[in-house]
Amino acid sequence: MATPGSVTQEVDTDADDLVKLEALHSHPLYNLPTPPLSDGDWLLKVRTKKKEEERSTQQ
């Protein structure tokens, strides 16, 4: 049996943590489908350099 704080106990704990983390990420509630972005969701869209250049020339 491993003594508290030994390398063997740390490896076992890390393996247990990894198994729990994998189970969490494979759970259906963690992997909910995201709805598509609509045209009104402008906060979540990424601006391209081309659009930024067009805006700077218009001002």
C-alpha positions, 0 to 999 in steps of 0.5 A, a space after each residue: 500500500 502506498 504511503 500518503 504523499 507518495 508518487 504512486 498515490 499521486 499517479 492514481 489520483 491523477 488517473 482518477 481525475 482524468 477519468 472524471 474529466 473525460 466523463 464530464 466532457 462526454 456527458 450529453 448536457 455538456 455537449 448541447 447543440 448551439 443554435 446558428 447565429 442570426 443576422 441580429 447577433 452582431 456581437 458574436 460575429 468576427 469582423 474581417 479586415 476588409 470590412 474594417 477597411 471599408 468602414 474607415 474609408 467611409 468615415 
